[in-house]
Amino acid sequence: MFIRSIHLENFRNYGRLDLDVGPSVNIFYGDNAQGKTNLVEGIYVASSIASHRTSKDSDLIKFGENEYKTSLDLQDDDGALLSLSACYYTEKSALSRSNRIGRVLLRDNAPVEKISEYIGVCNIVIFAPEDLNIVKNAPAFRRKFLNTLISKISPSYFNLLSNYSRLLSQKNALLKNIRGGNGISSSIDQQLDFWDFSLADVSAEIILKRYKFSKLISDIASKHHRSISGGKENLAIEYSTIFGATGALETFLNENSKYDEYISKGLTGADYGRIKGILSDLVLAKLKSVREYDIDKHISSSGIHRDDIIIKLDGMPMKNFSSQGQQRTAALALKLAELEIIKMYVSSTPVLILDDVFSELDKTRRLSLVSAMKGAQIFITCTDKNMIGEEIDLMQEAGARKAVFYRVSGGVIEAE
C-alpha cells in the first residue's frame, strides 16, 4: 500500500492542500514552523484518526474554522485504488446536528460506521520526537503505544477498548452519584456487581492481547536495541496489569505447554475460554476488593485502564534510570519493533513517517533506522535536505527509487 496524494482542508496552518507524492522516498524540508510536521500529522490522522501530538481534535482545526478534513488517495499492492477521509467538526460547524461535535469517516466516499472498520486500512508507523514520551513519561503514553499497535492489526481489539471505555464510564457515573451514608444499599451493590462483572469479562480479553504483544515487542525491540548499542545494553519490556493476572496467565501457559502456541498463532477456543475465565474471575475479585475505597473516593481505582509496560535497560526501569541518549535508542527500538510486528500480521508494508528525527539521532542510530526501511514508502521532514544525503544514498542502494524533494514555506509546498 502506498499514498498517491494527500488532501487537507482547514487542518492546522493549511486552508487547502492537494499534493501528489512519490511511491518511494518523499522529503519535506524548510525552516521550523512552516508546516512540515502539520503535513505529516495530517497524513497520520487520515489513516489512524488520532494525532501523535495532541489528544484534542479541536487543536487540529485551522484558527477561525469549525471543522477539518484529511484525505488520502491510496493504491494497494494489487494496483487497486481506494481513498480514506477523516473529518472532525465542532458544534458551530454547518455539519453539526443539534449543536454537537462529531466525526465523519469515509472509505471510497462511502460512510464508515465503525472506527474499527477504518483503522488498519492504511497502516502508518510514525517516528517523531514525541516518542520519547513512551520511555520517560506517564503510563498513558505507553498504553497508547500498545493500544495503537494492536488496533492496527486487530480490529476486534479496538472494539474491546471501546466497550471497556463505555462500561468504565457508566460505572464511574454511578460511583460519582453515590452519597455517603450508613453502608451501601443492596440496589447499589447489585448495580456495581453488574458493571464489575462486565468489566472483568472484557478486561480478561484485553489482558490476553496486551500480554502477547508486550512479549513480541520485547523480543523484537531488544534485538534492534542490541544492534544499535553494539551489544552493550539489554532492553526488556514487562507488561504490568492487575496484580496476579500475568502470573496466572504464565502458570496456565507453562503448565499446559501452550506458551509458544499462544505467542505464535493464538490459543484454541477451549484453551482461550479456560484462561479467559481464570483471568475474568481474578479481575472481578480485585474490583470487589476495592469497592469500599472506590465508593469513598468516587473513582475506579483498579482496572486495566491503569496498565503499563515497564521498559527496562539492564534490569533497571528506564523512566527513572536512563540518559536522553539511551531513551532515544529505546524509543527507536520500540518503533522498529512496531514496524516489524505490523509486517508480520499485515501483508502490505506500512508507510513510514520520520518527523524531524534525523537531527535527534547520531549516525549509528540513523543508519540503523534506514536499514529497517527497505520496501516502505517514506515521508521525511527536516530543516536541511543536505544533512541526510548519506541516508538517502543508503535507501537507494537498498532498492528505493529516486527521492522526491519538497520545499515547505508558510504552508505552501513546492515539489522540486
C-alpha positions in Angstrom: 0.0 0.0 0.0 1.2 3.5 -0.8 -0.2 7.0 -0.8 -0.7 8.7 -4.1 -2.0 12.0 -3.0 -2.8 14.0 0.2 -5.7 16.4 0.7 -6.1 18.7 3.7 -8.8 21.2 4.5 -8.6 23.6 7.5 -6.0 21.4 9.1 -3.5 23.3 11.3 -2.0 26.0 9.1 -3.4 24.6 5.8 -6.6 26.1 4.5 -6.5 23.8 1.4 -3.8 21.4 0.2 -3.8 18.9 -2.6 -0.5 17.2 -3.1 0.7 14.3 -5.2 3.5 12.3 -3.7 6.0 9.7 -4.8 5.7 6.0 -4.1 9.2 5.8 -2.5 11.0 8.5 -0.5 9.4 11.9 0.0 11.5 14.6 1.8 9.9 17.8 3.0 12.4 20.4 4.1 12.3 24.1 5.3 12.6 26.3 8.3 10.8 25.5 11.5 7.2 26.4 12.0 6.4 26.3 8.3 4.0 23.3 8.2 6.2 20.2 7.7 5.1 18.5 10.9 1.5 19.6 10.3 1.6 17.9 6.9 2.8 14.5 8.2 0.4 14.8 11.1 -2.4 15.2 8.6 -1.3 12.1 6.9 -1.3 10.2 10.1 -4.7 11.5 11.2 -6.2 10.5 7.9 -5.0 6.9 8.5 -5.3 6.5 12.2 -7.9 9.1 13.3 -5.5 10.2 16.0 -2.7 12.7 16.2 0.8 11.8 17.6 1.0 15.3 19.1 -2.3 16.0 20.8 -5.4 14.2 22.1 -7.7 17.1 21.3 -9.2 17.1 17.8 -10.1 20.8 18.2 -6.4 21.6 18.3 -6.1 20.4 14.7 -8.7 22.8 13.3 -7.3 25.9 11.5 -7.8 29.1 13.5 -11.2 30.6 12.8 -12.7 27.5 11.2 -15.1 24.9 12.6 -14.0 21.6 11.1 -11.1 19.9 9.4 -10.8 17.2 6.8 -7.9 15.0 5.9 -7.9 12.6 3.0 -5.6 10.1 1.3 -5.8 8.6 -2.2 -4.2 5.2 -2.0 -3.0 2.3 -4.2 -2.8 -1.2 -2.8 -0.3 -3.9 -3.7 -2.5 -5.3 -6.4 -2.9 -1.9 -8.1 -6.4 -1.2 -6.9 -7.2 2.4 -6.0 -9.0 3.5 -2.8 -9.5 6.5 -0.6 -9.8 7.4 3.1 -11.2 10.6 4.6 -11.5 11.7 8.2 -13.5 14.8 9.2 -14.0 16.3 12.6 -16.4 19.2 13.3 -17.4 21.3 16.3 -20.8 22.3 17.4 -20.5 25.5 15.4 -20.0 23.7 12.1 -22.6 23.5 9.4 -22.0 19.7 9.6 -23.2 19.6 13.2 -26.6 18.3 14.2 -28.2 19.5 17.4 -25.1 21.6 18.1 -22.9 18.7 18.9 -19.3 17.8 18.0 -18.8 14.8 15.7 -16.8 12.9 13.2 -17.3 11.6 9.7 -15.3 8.7 8.2 -15.4 7.8 4.6 -13.9 4.9 2.6 -14.2 5.3 -1.1 -16.6 8.2 -0.3 -19.0 5.9 1.5 -19.6 6.4 5.2 -17.9 4.1 7.6 -20.0 3.4 10.7 -17.4 1.7 12.9 -13.9 3.1 13.6 -12.6 -0.5 13.7 -13.5 -0.8 10.0 -11.4 2.2 9.2 -8.2 1.7 11.2 -5.8 -0.7 9.6 -6.8 0.0 6.0 -3.6 2.0 5.6 -1.1 1.3 8.3 1.4 4.1 9.1 4.3 3.9 11.6 5.5 7.4 12.7 8.7 8.2 14.5 8.8 11.6 16.0 10.5 13.5 18.9 7.3 12.9 20.9 8.1 9.2 21.0 10.5 9.9 23.9 7.3 10.2 26.0 6.8 6.5 25.6 10.0 5.9 27.5 10.2 8.7 30.0 6.6 9.9 30.7 3.4 8.7 32.3 1.8 5.2 31.7 -0.8 6.7 29.4 1.8 7.2 26.7 2.9 3.6 26.8 -0.7 2.3 26.9 -1.4 4.5 23.8 1.6 3.0 22.0 0.5 -0.5 22.8 -3.2 0.1 22.0 -2.4 1.8 18.7 -0.2 -1.1 17.6 -2.6 -3.9 18.5 -5.6 -2.0 17.0 -3.8 -1.6 13.6 -3.7 -5.4 13.2 -6.7 -6.5 15.2 -9.9 -4.5 14.7 -11.6 -6.6 17.4 -9.2 -5.2 19.9 -10.3 -1.7 19.1 -13.9 -2.8 19.7 -12.8 -4.3 23.1 -11.2 -0.9 24.1 -14.4 1.0 23.1 -16.6 -1.4 25.1 -14.3 -1.2 28.1 -14.3 2.6 28.0 -18.1 2.7 27.8 -18.5 0.3 30.7 -16.0 2.2 32.8 -17.7 5.5 32.1 -21.1 4.1 33.3 -19.6 2.6 36.4 -17.8 5.9 37.2 -21.0 7.8 36.7 -22.7 5.5 39.3 -19.8 6.0 41.7 -19.9 9.7 41.5 -23.7 9.7 42.3 -23.3 7.6 45.4 -23.7 9.7 48.5 -22.3 8.9 52.0 -24.5 7.1 54.4 -24.8 4.0 56.6 -23.4 1.4 54.3 -24.2 0.5 50.7 -27.8 -0.3 49.7 -28.4 -3.7 48.1 -29.6 -1.9 44.9 -26.3 0.0 44.5 -24.3 -3.2 45.3 -26.2 -5.1 42.6 -25.5 -2.4 40.1 -21.8 -2.4 40.9 -21.8 -6.2 40.6 -23.2 -5.9 37.1 -20.6 -3.3 36.0 -17.7 -5.1 37.6 -18.7 -8.5 36.1 -19.0 -6.9 32.6 -15.7 -5.0 33.1 -13.9 -8.2 34.2 -15.1 -10.1 31.2 -13.8 -7.5 28.7 -10.6 -7.0 30.8 -9.6 -10.6 30.5 -9.6 -10.4 26.7 -7.6 -7.2 26.7 -5.1 -8.6 29.1 -4.6 -11.6 26.8 -3.9 -9.3 23.8 -1.7 -6.9 25.7 0.4 -9.6 27.3 1.1 -11.3 24.0 2.0 -8.2 22.1 4.2 -6.9 25.0 6.2 -10.1 24.7 6.5 -9.7 20.9 7.6 -6.1 21.3 10.1 -7.0 24.0 11.7 -9.8 21.9 11.9 -7.7 18.7 12.8 -4.3 20.3 15.6 -6.0 22.3 17.1 -7.4 19.1 17.1 -3.9 17.5 18.5 -2.3 20.6 21.4 -4.8 20.8 22.3 -4.0 17.2 22.1 -0.2 17.8 24.1 -0.3 21.1 26.7 -2.7 19.8 25.5 -5.3 22.3 26.5 -3.2 25.2 23.0 -2.9 26.8 20.0 -5.2 27.1 16.4 -3.8 26.7 13.4 -5.6 28.0 9.6 -4.9 28.2 7.4 -6.1 31.0 3.6 -5.9 31.0 2.2 -4.6 34.2 -1.5 -5.1 34.9 -3.9 -6.1 37.8 -1.9 -7.9 40.4 -1.7 -11.7 39.8 -3.0 -11.6 36.3 0.2 -12.2 34.4 1.3 -14.8 37.0 -2.0 -16.7 36.4 -1.6 -16.5 32.7 2.0 -17.6 32.7 1.2 -20.5 35.1 -1.6 -21.7 32.7 0.6 -21.4 29.6 3.6 -23.2 31.2 1.6 -26.0 32.9 -0.2 -26.7 29.6 2.9 -26.2 27.4 1.0 -23.5 25.4 3.3 -20.5 25.5 4.8 -20.9 22.1 1.4 -21.6 20.5 -0.1 -18.6 22.3 2.6 -16.2 21.1 2.9 -17.5 17.5 -0.7 -18.2 16.5 -3.1 -18.0 19.4 -4.9 -20.5 21.6 -7.6 -22.9 20.6 -11.2 -22.0 21.5 -11.2 -24.3 24.5 -7.9 -23.1 25.9 -8.8 -19.5 25.3 -12.1 -19.9 27.2 -10.4 -21.6 30.1 -7.7 -18.9 30.6 -10.2 -16.1 29.9 -12.4 -17.5 32.7 -9.4 -17.6 35.1 -8.4 -14.0 34.4 -12.0 -12.8 34.5 -12.5 -14.3 38.0 -9.2 -12.8 39.1 -10.1 -9.3 37.9 -13.6 -9.5 39.3 -12.2 -10.4 42.8 -9.8 -7.5 42.6 -12.6 -5.0 41.7 -14.8 -6.2 44.5 -11.9 -6.0 47.0 -11.5 -2.2 46.4 -15.2 -1.4 46.2 -15.5 0.4 49.5 -12.5 2.5 48.6 -13.9 3.3 45.2 -17.2 4.3 46.7 -15.5 6.5 49.2 -13.3 8.2 46.6 -15.9 8.1 43.7 -13.4 6.6 41.3 -12.4 3.3 39.8 -9.0 2.8 41.5 -8.2 -0.6 39.9 -8.5 -1.9 36.4 -6.7 -2.3 33.1 -7.2 1.5 32.4 -4.1 1.7 34.7 -2.0 -0.8 32.9 1.6 0.0 32.0 4.5 -1.5 30.1 7.8 -1.3 32.1 10.7 -0.5 29.9 14.0 -1.7 31.4 17.6 -1.3 30.5 20.0 -3.8 32.0 17.2 -4.6 34.5 16.6 -1.0 35.6 13.4 1.0 34.8 14.3 3.5 32.1 11.8 6.0 33.3 14.0 6.7 36.3 17.4 5.5 35.4 18.4 6.5 31.8 20.1 9.2 29.9 18.4 11.0 27.0 20.6 9.2 24.5 19.5 5.9 26.0 15.9 7.0 25.9 16.2 7.8 22.2 17.7 4.4 21.4 15.0 2.7 23.3 12.3 4.7 21.5 13.8 3.9 18.2 13.9 0.2 19.0 10.3 0.3 20.0 9.2 1.9 16.8 11.3 -0.5 14.7 9.5 -3.3 16.6 6.2 -1.7 15.7 7.2 -1.7 12.1 8.3 -5.3 12.1 5.2 -6.6 14.0 2.8 -4.9 11.6 4.8 -6.6 8.7 4.3 -9.9 10.5 0.5 -9.6 10.6 -0.3 -7.5 7.6 0.7 -8.4 4.0 1.3 -4.8 2.9 4.4 -2.9 4.1 3.4 0.0 6.4 4.0 3.6 5.3 6.8 5.2 7.4 6.9 8.8 8.6 10.1 10.2 10.1 9.2 13.6 11.6 12.3 15.7 12.3 14.2 12.7 13.9 17.4 12.6 12.0 18.7 15.7 13.7 18.0 14.0 17.1 19.9 10.8 16.3 23.6 10.1 15.9 25.0 8.4 12.8 24.7 4.9 14.2 21.1 5.3 15.1 20.2 6.9 11.8 21.8 4.1 9.8 20.0 1.5 12.0 16.8 3.2 11.2 17.5 3.4 7.4 18.4 -0.3 7.3 14.9 -1.3 8.5 13.0 0.8 5.9 13.5 -1.3 2.8 10.4 -1.5 0.7 8.4 1.1 2.5 7.0 4.4 1.3 8.7 7.0 3.4 8.0 10.6 4.4 10.8 12.5 6.0 10.8 16.1 7.4 13.9 18.0 8.1 15.3 21.6 8.1 18.2 20.9 5.8 18.0 18.4 3.0 21.7 18.2 2.7 22.1 16.7 6.2 20.6 13.4 5.2 22.4 12.8 2.0 24.2 9.7 3.2 21.0 8.1 4.5 19.2 8.8 1.1 22.1 7.1 -0.7 21.7 4.0 1.6 17.9 3.9 0.9 18.5 3.9 -2.8 21.2 1.2 -2.5 18.6 -0.8 -0.7 16.2 -0.5 -3.7 14.3 2.7 -3.1 13.6 4.8 -6.1 14.9 8.3 -6.5 13.8 10.6 -3.6 11.4 13.5 -4.3 12.1 16.8 -2.5 9.5 19.3 -1.5 10.2 22.8 -0.1 7.8 23.9 2.7 7.4 27.6 3.4 4.4 29.3 5.1 2.1 26.4 4.4 3.0 26.3 0.8 4.6 23.1 -0.6 6.5 23.1 -3.9 8.0 20.0 -5.4 11.5 20.3 -6.9 
